[in-house]
Amino acid sequence: MKKYNLITTALLTLGLTACGAQNTNNENIDATVSAAPGAPGAEPYWAYAGKTGIGTSFEQYQNGQYNNNAATGEVSKVWFSIAKGMITETMFGLIHQAQIKDMQFVVTGKDFTVTEADDLDVTIDYLHKDDKGRPLSLAYKVTSTDKKGRFTLEKHIFTDPDGQTLFVRSIFNTSLKGVKAYVAVNPYINNNGLGDFAKTTEQGLVAWEDDNFLTLQSSTSFKMQSVGFTGVSDGITSLKKQHTLSKKYSNIGDKAGNVTLLAELGTIDSNTTFDLALSFGKTQQQSQQQGAQSLSKGYQNVLDAYNGKGESLGWEDYLQSLEPLNTMVKQTADDGKLLYTSAMVLKAQEDKTNAGALIASLSNPWGETVLAKQGSTGYKAVWVRDFYQVAMAFMALGDTATAKTAFEYLEKVQVTSKTPGNNGDTGWFLQKTHVDGELEWVGVQLDQTAMPIMLAWKLHQANVLSDNELKDWYARMLKPAADFLVDGGRAKILWNDMQITPPATQQERWEEQSGYSPSTTAAVVAGLITASDIATLSGDTQNADRYLATAKKYNSDIESQMFTTEGNLKGDSTDGEYFIRIGQDTDANSNTKINANNGREGFNKKQILDGGFLELVRYGVRSANDSSIVKTLAEYDDETLEDNLQVKYSFNFTDGSGTFAGYRRYGNDGYGEDETTGTNYAESGSNTPGQRGRVWPFFTGERGHYEIAAANANNTLDDAKQADIKNSYVKGLEQFANSGMMLPEQVWDGVGVNKAGYALGEGTNSATPLAWTHAEYIKLVRSLSDKQVWDYYPVVAESLKD
């Protein structure tokens, strides 16, 4: 934040605003009436993570990059989210750079004050749909109804595709007299909640930190404006107590903090409409100009451009470019509504400064109990494993341009001699990074090193990468990755100082345990076999032989290392023979414990199941009929296991058509709400013993993929079986979507204290939408449409027959 000097203090004494004192752009200096008290305001927290909508504009590439010379014109770098009917975290610049926590409307009458944060009845819909009800853009209509029937509020929410503005139309309806509407914005400029300044201007309300500015403007003049410190002098407390504003402030003085912007829109009656622009820039002037330009174009012109009406290129054009979409719709149970939504949701979660940077989710998990004093990416970051799932979903949709751009981006997150702070070996891919490649987490996850190789092979098979391009990428990125999968090496970067000896991984796909993992090993074997194929094409026969021989060695050890024949799980379908989640030694029958994590103590490894063994089938490492796979299904599906060790849970379809399956990550999972107290994950800032990981919907997709593979292995994938899979697994995933058709990371499984009041199968506040879940849904629909698992690698199955 800015440090104020004696000159600034003197200017404030003369009655000038803090913004004017620090301004280096010769903008107007506004007179100060009074400065709001109460710095720094209430402790800042992130917004609720269970989003019912996310949005941004569609932008077209030019030569694999986003720039203003592309056919879509100026690149809009604004993203927004919606939760509980409110506009929540809105980003500008980089996709993880939050600029507000929330924007909410307030309605006052003679004897009442209601905010959007209060308990209103909320529905959400899409503004632009086809005749089947399928969304054609990420523009939303959110309707909030006062429970006492005093008013309704309808919001239309989208961005200006040719500017840096969030456009919000608010439509109020009331039959009462003397009712007023206000709008309040809680800025979190530059991705934190404590460093902000704020003031009123003739153009609107302004907040800033350093050179990041936002402006709130209206198509009609605000009747009143005030700024203050959240929870102290923000005006909302006054409105709630007195239904009117007792004091107003034009600035917050010389101390930054957690601030709120408040404006009176005016008196409302029937169909009272206000158009608002929340706009962003690197100077106050830029942010004001952006909003003014959007408002001058008007609601319909901005919305039409966003949607892709007429000559404009927008979301409708993107959907029309996805050639497989119409065929895929036939394998959905909802006429393609979730499929269309998922396609746009995945594209919306790509950064526009770093083309191809695909994030995990536009949310901060359990955000409302996570402090926002410092910047946090949450899930708005790159994990190569999630990234692979999404890139493969783009391929399934026919969006080869995004898939290729994403693959090319991966070079930015591979460890090389130039990686900042690296003093170890190279070739592996970083655990988690910002979209610009900045290091965040540096654990070694071998599946994340194998998957870029697998993706390259798929891109080449689809003629997205030419022979020459593949050879070039082999030398630059894929060979170092394959070498690491064979030789391992020393990870020595930031906190990490560990020798990695494949196929044992420092972390498996849940980032919590080291050792021998079926899911990791499946990816490593597939990665090395595809690397061998790529090396052969590149003329590197020596390494081609080495990669293949190593893959076969890893493959031959899978059962002895990870399939126990002396299991100790107790249930109706247990026989003691199944794949374990992970082991830290090479004897699957030993009684060693895995590490404690997420507040849960470590258990004997033979007590912990997960669905990772199904990845062996997905990639072609094992047949769906292999005895080790079939035997494990019995335990995996056993709902009579001790609750903490149980993985499968059944849910009812709301239409009464039966039940469908959901699965936890693994037994004894602690990544979720506390089942004893009902509190959020690590709500107190530390883990608690009662934390419980809930059901993750994308496992329903993983199991659906296995059913396709099994039907193919048994020559039974006829129309009836296809319909059965559609009406069980595809429909099940659709059931897990919320009212805005966002698919969550986790859903409530019905176990323990339900403090938040979740319905069974409803998304919790972990992270929604999760890109991986939407990707798994898309791939399952494509797999069912093709009658072949989309992630299957025939070269893997063929190579392991020898």
N, C-alpha and C positions, 0 to 999 in steps of 0.2 A: 504494500500500500504506500501511498505518498506520505512522506514526512514533511510536516509543515514547519517553515522557518519563521524567523522574526518578521520578515516582510509580509508573509501571509497573515500573521497575527495582527499586524498593523492595519492591513487592508480590511480584515474583519471588523476591527474597531471602528473603521470609517463607514461600516455598513455595506461592505461588498461581499459577494458570495465567495466561498472557498473555491468553487469551480473556476470563477474568473481569475482568482489569484494564481492558480496553478496552470491556467490555460496558456498554451504556446501557439495557438492557432488564430490569435487575434479575433476571437469570437466575443460577442457582447457579454459584458459583466453586469449581472442583475443586482438590483438593490435588495438588501436583506431586511425583512421586517422583523423576524425573530428566528432564532435557531432552536431546533427541537432538543429537549433534554433527554437524558436516559441512556447515553452511550455506555456500552456498545449494543444494548438491546438484549433480547432473549437469546439463549443458546441456539445456534442454528442446527437444524437437522435436514436431511434430504427428504424428498417427497416419497409418498407411497409408491412402491415398486410394481404393484399389480396393475399395469397399464391396460386400459381398454381400447386405446388407440395410440398410434404414433404416425407422424407424417413429416414429409419434406417434399420438395419438388422433384420431378424427374428431370435429369440432365443427361444430355447425350455426350458420348466420348468424341474426341477428335484425336486420332492416332493413339488411342488407348489412354488418353488423359482428359481431364476436365479443364476446359478453358473457355474464355468468353467468346472465342471465335467459332465455337461449335454451332451447329444448327439451332440449338436451344438458346443461344445468346448468353447474356450474363449469368454466371453460375451463382445460384442462390445457395448459401451455406448456412441455412437455418433449418433446425429440426425441432419438433415439439412432441410432447406426449400428453396423454389424457388419463387421469385416474380419479375414480369416484366422482365423475362428472366435471372435474376441474381441469383446467390447463395446468400441467405440471412442468417439470424440467424442460426448458427450452434452450437449445444449444445454438451457438453461432461460432463460425470459424472452423475449428476442428470439432468432430462429432462428439467428443467427450467434454468440450468446454461449455458447461452449463452457464447460463446467464441469469436465469431466474429459478427460484424454487417453485413458485406457483403464481397464477393470475386468477383471482376470483372476484365474483360480483357480490354485492351486498344490497339488500333491499330493506328500506325502513318505512314504517308507517307510524301512525300516531302512538301506538303502544307496542310496537314490535320492531325487532331488527333480526334479520335472517341472513347468514352468510352461506356461501356455497360449501364451506367446510362443515356446516351443520348437516343434520340428517334430512336430506331431501330425497324424493323419489326420482331416480335418474334412468333415462333410457338413452341409448346411443345408436346411431344409424349412419349410413353413408349418404352424402349429398348427391353422388353421381353413380347410378346403377343401371344395369341393363334390364330387359323385360323379365329375366329370370331371378332378379334380385341380387345379381353378382356385382360387387363393387367395381367401379371403373376408375376410381382414384382414391387417394388417401385424404379426402376432404370429408369432414364429419359434421353431423348434426346431433348435438347433445341437448336433450330436453330435461330440465330440472323442474320438479313440481313441489311447491310447498305442501307439507303434509296437512296443513289446516286449510288448504284451498285458497289462500290469499293471493297467490300469483303463480305464474309459470315463467320460466326463462328458457328460451331456445337460443343456442349458440351455434354458429357456423364457423368452422375452424379450418384454415389452410394457410399456405404460405404464398408469397408473391414469387413466382418462378423466375422473374426478371429483376429481383431485388433482394434486399436483406431484411425482410419484414414478415412477421406473423400477422395475418389478417383475421380479425375476429368480428363477426356480426352478432350483435345481441338483440334479441326480440323479446320484449316484456309484454305480459298480458295481466291486467288486474282490473277488477270492477270497483275497487276501493278508491276513495279520494285521498289526495295528499300523500301518495306513496312516491318515494324517491328511489333512484337507483344509483349505486356507486360502483366503482371498479378499484380493486387493490392489487398491486403487484409487489411481490417480495423478491427483489433482485438478489442473485448470488453471482455477481459479476466475476468473471475470470475463474469460475468453478469453485468458489468458496463463499461462505455466508457471513464473513466478518469484515471484509475489507472494503466496503462500499461507502460512497458518498452519494448524496441525493439533493435535488433542488427542484423548485418550480420555475418555469419559464413561460413566456407568452405563447410559445409553440406547444408546450406540454410539459410533462414530468420527465426528468432526466436522472439517471443514476450512472455511476462510473467507478471504475478502479483503474488507475494508471491510464493506459490508452485504450481501454475497452469501455464503450458507451452504449447505453440503450435509452430510447425515448418512447414514451407512451403518448400517443396523440389520438384525437377523435375527429371524425368528419364534421362534427358540430362542436363549438367551443365548450370546454368543461365549465360547469357552473361554479366549481370550487376546486382548488388543488391544495394538497398538503403533503409534506413528507415528515417522516419521523422514525424513531427506533422501534423495531418490532416488539410488540408486547408491552411497550412503555408509553410512547408518544405517537403511535402509528395511526391514531384516530379510530381504529376499529373498536377498541375498548370503550371509548366514549360513545360510539354509535350503539353499542350493545347495551350500555347502561342508560343512556338518555335519549336514544333514537335521533340524536342530532350531534353535530360536531361542536364541541365547546371551544376548542382551540385549533388553530391551524398554523403550520410552520412552513416557511419558504425554503429552508435549508437545514442541515443538521450540524452546522458549525464545522469545527476543525478536527473532529474525531470520527474516524470511520467506524463502521459496525454493521450489524444486521438491520437493514433499513426496509421501510415499506413506503411505496408510493400510493397515494389515495386521491381519487378524483370523483366529484359528484357529476354524474351524467345528466341528471335532470329529473323532472316529474314524469311519471309513467302512467299510462292508462291502457287502452286496447291497442295491441300491435305497435308499441313504441319501439322504434329501431335506432340503434346506435352502431356505427361502424368504427372500429378501433384498429390502430396499427401499433404493434410493438416492434420497433425497428432497431437495428444495430449498426455500429460503425466503429472505426478507429479514432474518430473525433466526434465531438458533440454535433458539429455541423453535418457530418456524414450521416449520423444516425437520424437526425431530424429530417434531412433531405430524403432519405430512403422511405421513411414513413409517409411523408408528405406526397411523394411520387405515387406510392401505392394507393393512398386515399384519393388522389386526383384521378387516377385511372378508374376507380370505382369498383364496387363489389363484383358486378357481373363480369367485367373485363378481366379482372384478376383471377376469378374462379374459372372462367373459360380457358384462360391460358394455362392454369394449373391442371385442368382436366384434359387439355389437348383438343379443345373445340376449334373448328375452322382451320386456319393456317397455323395455329400454335401447335407445338410438339409437347405433349404432356403424357400423363399416366395412361390415358386410353391408347395412345400410340405405342407405348411400351408393351401393354398387354397384347395388342394386335400383332406385335412383332414376334411373339412366342408361338411358333408354328405348332408344336405338339399340344398346345393347351386344349383345343377343341376335342381332340381324341381322348386326352386324359380325363376330361370332364365326365366321360361315360363311366369311369371307374370310381367316381365319388358318390357319396350317399346324400349329398345336399345340393346337387345340380351345379357344383363347381364354386360355390360361394367361398368356402375356405381356401380353395385352390387359388382363385384369383387374388384373394387377400394375402395369402402366403407369398405369392410371387412378388407383390408390391412391398410387403413387409421386409423381405430379404434385401431387395434392391435399396430400400430406404435406409438400411443399416450398413451402408458403405460410406466411408469418408469421401469428401469431394475435393480435399486438398491432396490427399494421398490416394489416388485412384486405385481401386482393388483392395483397399484395406477394409475387411469385413469384420465387424465387431460381433460380440456374443449376444448382447442385448442392450437396448436403449433404456437402461434402468440401473439403479443402485440397489442391490438386494436388501430387503428389510429396511428401506431407506428412512422411514419415519422414526426409527430408533437408532440411526447411525449419525453421529455428529458430523457436521459439515464445516468445521472450523478451518480445515485445510482442504486443498483440492483432492479429488478422488475420481478415478475413472470408473469405479464399480465394475460393471460388466461391459462398459463402453470401451472395450479394448480388444486386442487381437490375441486369440489362442489358436495356434495352427490346427489343432484337432477340430474345434468347432468350425474353423475356417474351411477345412477340407470338406466337412459335411455340407456347408453352404455352397461352396464352389461346385460340388457335384450336383447339388439341387439346381443351380443355374444351368448346368449342362442338361439336366433332365428336362428343364423348361425350354431348351433350345436357345438360351441366352449364352452363346459361346463367347461373345465379346467380353462380358463380365467375367466369365470363368477364366479366360485367357489373361485378362488384365489382373485378376486376382492372383493367378499363378506367378505372373511376372513380379508382382509386389513381394512375394515371399523372399526374394533375395535380400530384402531390407531387414528381415528378422532372422537370418541365418548367422550363426556365430562364425566370425572370421578373425583374422589377425588385426583387423581394423575396428572390431567391436569395442566400444569404450569399456575400459576396465578388464578386458579379457587377458588373462595370463596363462590360459590353459589351451587345450586342444580345440580344434575347429571342426565345422561340418554339421554340428547339431543345430536344432532350431530352438530359439528362446521360448520359454514357457508362456510368458505373457508380456506384451509390450503395448505402449501407446501406438496410435495409428501412424505416428511419424517415426516409429521405430525405437523410441526411447525405452530403455530397459525398465521393467517393473519387477517381474518375478523371474528367477533364473534357474529353476529346477530343470533337470534333464528328463524329458519324457520321450522315450524312444519311439512311441507311435507317432509323435509329432515330427520326428525326423524321417520316418518312413513315408508318411502320407504325401509330402510334396513329390516324392518319386512316383507314387501310385497315381497321383493326379496328372503328372506329366505323361505317363503312359496312356491314361484315358484320353487326354487331349490329343495325343498323337494318333491314337486309334480312330478318333472322330475327325481327323484331318484338320484340327484346329491349330496344331503345331506341325509344321512341315518337318521333313527329315533333317534339313539343315538347321532349323530352329532347335529341334530336339538335341542334335549333336552339340550345338552351342551351349544349351542349358545343361547338358551332361557334363561338359568340361567345367562350367562356371559354378554350378550349384548341386547337381544330382550326384556326381561322383564323390565329392567330399562328404555328402550325407551318407551314401552307401558305404564308403570307407569307415565312417564312424560306426555304422551298424555292424560291421565286421570286427573292427579292431578296438572299438571303444576309445577311451582316452580319459584324460584328466579334465574335469570341469573345474575351472578356477576363475571365478568371476563374482564380484561382490561377495556375498556371504558364502557362496558355494565353493567348496574345495573337496572334491570327491572323485575317486577313480571309478569310471563306469565300465563295466564288463558285460556287454550284451550276451544273451538276451535279457539278463537282469536289468531292470530299469530303476533309476533313482525314484521316479514317480510313475504310477500307472495313470489310467485315464481319469481317475478321481483325484489325482494330485495329492494323495495322502499317505501312500505306502510305497515302500521299495520292494523289489524282488521279482519273482517270476509270475507274470500275469497272462492269462489266456488272451485277453483282448489286445494287450501290447504285443505279445508274441505273434498273434495273427497278423497284425500290421507289419511287424518287422519281417516276417517270412514273405508276405506279399510284396513289401517294399524291396527286398533283396532280389526276388525273382523278377520283378518288373525292371529293376536296375540292371539285372543280367541281360534282359532282352534289349534294353536301351544301349548297354555297353556293346553288345554284338552289332547293333546297327551302327554304332560309332567306331567300329573297328578295333575295339579294346577287348580282344578275345581273352586275354589273360585275366583281366578283372571280371569279365563275364563269367568265366569258369569259377573264379573265386567266390563271387557273390552267390552263384547257384549252389555251390558245394556247402557254403555256410548256411544258406537257407535250409537245405536238406538236413544239415546237422541239427539246427535249432528245431526243425519240425520233428525229427525223430525222437527228441527228448520231451516233447510236450506232455504226453501222458505220464511219464515217470516223474516229471517235475510238478505237474499241476492237476492230475486226476487221481484222487484218492480212492483206494479200494477198502479203506478202513475208516470210513466216515462215522461221525458220532451224532449226526442230526436225528432227532426223534419226531416222526410224523407218520401219518397213515400210508404214505407212499415212499418212505425212505428204505433204501437197501444198503446204504454205506458206500455207494459207488457214484461219484460225481466230480465235476470240476470245482475246485475251490476258487475263490476270488483271486487270491495271491498268496505266495509263500516266499519266505526269505531264505529258504534253503532249497536244495535240489531233490529232496525226498518228499513226495506228495503225502506219504503216510506218516511222517514225523508229527510230533505233537507240539511243535514250536508255536509261540504266540506271535501274532502280528502286532504292530505298534498301536498304542492308544491314539485316538484322534477325535477332534470335535467334541470333547467332553466325555467321550465313551472310553472305557478301559479296553485294553487289548485282549482279544479272545484267542483261543486255540484256532489256528488257521482253518481247520477242518469244519468249524462251525459257521464259516462265513461264505455264503453263496452270492454270486451276482450273475448278470446276464452276459458277461464278457465272453463266455464260451461260444455264444452265437455268432460272434465276429469271425470265428474260425470257419463257419459255414458261409457267411456273407462274402468273404474274400476268396473262397475256393480252397482254403487250406484243409478243410475236412468236408466230407460229404454229409448231407443232412441225415443220412442213414447210418453214419458211423456209430458204433455201439457206445462210445464215450459220450457222444452228443445226446443220443436217445436216452441213455441212462440218467443223464443230468436233468433232463426235462422233468422227470418225475419229482425230484426234490425242488426244482425251480418253481414248479406249479403247485406245490403242496401248501394249501392254506391252513393246514392243521399244525404247522410248525409253531414252536414257541414264538409269541408275537414279536419279540425283539429280533428274532432270526428269520421270521417270515418275510418273503420278498413279494409274492403275488397277492393282490387284492382284487376282488370282483366289484364291479359297479353296475348299477341298473341304467339301462337306456331310459330316458325320460318319456319316450313314446310307448313304454311298456313292452317292447319287442324282445326283451331278454337282458342278458348281462354281457359285459365285456371285461377284458383283463387290463389291469394296471400293475406296475411293478416299481418297487423301490430300487435304489441303486444297488444296495447290498444289505445283508443282515447286519444289525448293530450300527447302522448309519446314524451319525449324530448331526448331520448338516440340515437342521430344520428347527421348528418351534419346539420349545420344552414341553414335553407331555405331562409334566407334573404341575408346572406353574402357568403354562399357556403363553409364556413370554416369547418374543422373537428370538431368532438365533443370535447368540452372543449379545443380547440386548443390554446387559450391564457392562459391556466392554470386554467380557471374558466368557469362556465356555462354561456351561453348566451340565451336570451329570444327566439331566433329563432330556437333553436335546435329542430330537428324533428326525432323521431324514424321512421325507414323505414320498409319495408315489410320483415318479417322473413320467409324463405322458409319452415321451419319445420311445420308451421301452415297448409301448404298445405297438409302435411302428417297427421296432427291431424284431419283435416276435412275429408280426405280420410278414416281414421279409423272410423269416425262417419258414413260415408255412408255405410261402411260394416256392422256396428252395426244396422243401420236403415233397411238395406235390410234384415238382419236376422230377425229383429223384425217383418217385414212385409212378410216374406217368399218369398222374391223376388230376392235372391242372386243366380240367374241362370247364365248361361254362358254369356248372353248378358249384364247383369248388371256387372259381373266381368270385362268384356272387357271395359265397360264404365268407371269404376273406374280406371282401368289400364291406359286408354287413356286420362284420365283427371288428376288424382292426382299423379299417379306414373310417368307418362310422364311429368307432370308439374314440379315435383321435379327434374327430369333429365334435364329439360330445364334450371333450375336455376344453374346447375353445370357449372363451368368455363372450359376453354380449357384443363386444366389438370385434369378435373373431380373432382375438389374440390368443396364441397358445402359450401356456405357462411352462416354467421350469418344473415346478412341483404343484401337486394338488392335495387337498386335505383327504387323509385316509381314514378319518373317523376314530383315531386312537388318541386318548388322553384329553387333557383340558383344552377346550376350544374357546379360548379367550376372545378371538377375533370374530367368532360366530360364522365360520365358513360352513357352507353346505358341503356334503359329501361329494368329492370329485371337483370341487371348485378350486381354482388357482389360489395358492397362498401368496403371501407378499414376498416371496423369494426373488423372482425375476420374471416379468412378463412384458413383452413377448420374448421368448428365448428363440434365437435364430436356429439353433440345432433342432428344436422341436418342429418348427415350420419346415426346415429342410428335410427332416425325416418323413414328414407327411407328404411332401412333394415327391420324394423319391419312392415312397410306398405306392403312391398312385401311378407313377410312371412304371414302376416294376410290375404292377398288376396289369397295366395297359400293354406292356411288352411281353408279359408272361415270363419274365426273367428278372432276377435281382439286379438292380441298376448298378450296385457296387461290386458285382461279381467280376473276378479276374480269371478268365478261362486259361490264360497262360500259367497261372499259379496251379490250378488243378492239373493241367497237362504235365507240368514240370515235376509234380510230386507223384505222378503215376510211375515214373521210371524207377 
